[in-house]
Amino acid sequence: MLPIVVVRSLVFFVLQSALTVIFAIIALLTFPLSTHTRYRIISLWSRIVVRLAWWICGVRYRVLGAEHLPDAPSIVLAKHQSAWETLALQVVLPPQVWVLKRELLRVPFFGWGLAMMNPIAIDRRAGTKALKQMLVQGRQRLADRFWIVMFPEGTRVAPGQRGQYFVGGAWLATQTGAPVVPVAHNAGTLWPKGAFLKWPGTITITIGAPLDPSGLKAEELNRRVETWIEAEVERLGSART
C-alpha cells in the first residue's frame, strides 16, 4: 500500500498547493465585500481541499452529534491533532473565526487568505493585553454571528498524547456567556502532524453537548471540556482502515 499512498499524497500536495495560490489571490480581491461574503468565498478553499483529500487520498470522514450544535453563535474548543481539522471544521460548523497566533498571517499565500477571514490574531507573549484583545474582538465576532474556534492545547498533539489545556477559551466563554461546544476527532491517525503522507480511512468528528458557562469558573469549565474530549478521543481510537 505504501507506494500508492506516496503517489496519492504527492498528487494531493500538488493540487492543494496550486489551489492555495489561486485562492490567496481571490481572497485579496474580496476585500471590499462584507465579512460573511468573504468567508463564504474563501472557505471554498477548505471545502475543496477536504473533498480532494477524500477523493485522492481516501481521507473520508463522518460527523456524530451534529444535533448538539446550538442555534446561537458559540465557542468551539476542539482537539488539535493535524491540519485536517482546521479545514474540516469550516465544512462541518457554521461560519467561524479562529483565535490564532498572529505569526500565521505572515505565511505566504495561506496567511493572506487567513487574514481576510477576520481571525482574532493575538501575540501570545502579550499576556493580559492579548486576553483583553481576545475578549473585545470575541464579543464583536459573536455579535456579528460568527462562531469562535479555539484549540485549547495551543498546538497539534500526536494521537495517544495529551497537551496542556490552556484556560483561554473557557475564560472567553465565561466572560461572554457564549455556550462552549467541545469537539473530538481522530484525524491525526490519517493526517499526522507535519507528515507528507495521508493515509486512507474514515475520520470521526464527535460534537459534544454544549456547556453553559453560567456560574462556572473558567478552570472548572476547562476541566469539563478536557475530560470529555480526551475520553472521546480515546474511545474513537484509530481512523485507519
C-alpha positions, 0 to 999 in steps of 0.5 A: 500500500505504501507506494500508492499512498506516496503517489496519492499524497504527492498528487494531493500536495500538488493540487492543494498547493496550486489551489492555495495560490489561486485562492490567496489571490481571490481572497485579496480581491474580496476585500471590499465585500462584507465579512460573511461574503468573504468567508463564504468565498474563501472557505471554498478553499477548505471545502475543496481541499477536504473533498480532494483529500477524500477523493485522492487520498481516501481521507473520508470522514463522518460527523456524530452529534451534529444535533448538539450544535446550538442555534446561537453563535458559540465557542468551539474548543476542539482537539488539535491533532493535524491540519485536517481539522482546521479545514474540516471544521469550516465544512462541518460548523457554521461560519467561524473565526479562529483565535490564532497566533498572529505569526500565521498571517505572515505565511505566504499565500495561506496567511493572506487568505487567513487574514481576510477571514477576520481571525482574532490574531493575538501575540501570545507573549502579550499576556493580559493585553492579548486576553483583553484583545481576545475578549473585545474582538470575541464579543464583536465576532459573536455579535456579528454571528460568527462562531469562535474556534479555539484549540485549547492545547495551543498546538497539534498533539500526536494521537495517544498524547495529551497537551496542556489545556490552556484556560483561554477559551473557557475564560472567553466563554465565561466572560461572554456567556457564549455556550462552549461546544467541545469537539473530538476527532481522530484525524491525526491517525490519517493526517499526522502532524507535519507528515507528507503522507495521508493515509486512507480511512474514515475520520470521526468528528464527535460534537459534544453537548454544549456547556453553559458557562453560567456560574462556572469558573473558567478552570472548572469549565476547562476541566469539563471540556478536557475530560470529555474530549480526551475520553472521546478521543480515546474511545474513537481510537484509530481512523485507519482502515 
